[in-house]
Amino acid sequence: MRAMNEALLVSSVHQHELAEKAQKAEAALRNSEIRYRRLFQTSQDGILILDVHTRKIIDANAHISGLLERELSEIIGKELH
């Protein structure tokens, strides 16, 4: 019985450690996404992100919008030929 209790305690501690690691990883991912989005939106380079399978523009930044003299809503979803 004692061995079983110890095993349960160890399992509980491992689950807690895994949950903490997952929370830290999620926070790091959120921070990374925020930094990426800021860089993408404020870049002085025109950036298009394409879906390689459909060849459609799935995202674009404001600078490319200005270069193309088109609203982002006109650019996103267009297929490149």
N, C-alpha and C positions, 0 to 999 in steps of 0.2 A: 504494500500500500504506500509506503514511504517513497519508493522508487517512482511509483506512478505520480504522486504529488510533485516530486522534484521534476519529472519530465513535463508535467503540465506547467509548472512555474517557468521552466526554461523555454517552453514553447510560447508562453505568454510574453516573456521578455523579448524573444525573437520577433514576435508579431509587432510589438510596440516599436522596436528598433526599425523594422521594415516600414512601418507607418511613418515614422519620423523621416526616414530617408526619402520616402515617396513625397512627403510634403516639401522637403527641401528641394527635391528635383523639380517638382511642379513650380515652386517659387522661382527657381533659377530659369526655368523655361519661360515663365511669364516675363521676367526681367529681360531675357534675351529677345523675346518677341517685341517688347516695347522699344528696346534699343534699335532693333532692325527696322521697325515701322518708322521711327523718327528719322533714321538715316535715309530710308527709302523716300520718305515724303519731303525731306529738306535737301536732298541731293541736287546739285547744280548740273548733274548729268541726266539726260532723258533716259528713263528706264521703262522697259516693257517686260512683263513676265508672260511667257507663253506656255500653253499646254502643248506638249510635243506631239500628242496623239491627234488632237483636233486642229492644231495650228491656230487656235484662237487666243486672243489676248485675254488673260485672266486678271491682270492688274497692270496699272500704269501710274507713274507719279505725275505731279503737277508740272514739272519741268517739261516732260515730253508733250504734255497737253499744250503748253505754250509754244513749243517748237512746231508742233503740227497745226496750231491754231484751231484746235478742236476741244470740246468739252470732254472730260474723262468719260462721261456717259456715252459719248459717241465713239470712243476708242475701245473701251472694254467690251469684249464679246465679238469684235471683228476678227475675221479669219485672214491670216496672211497667206498670200499666194506666192 
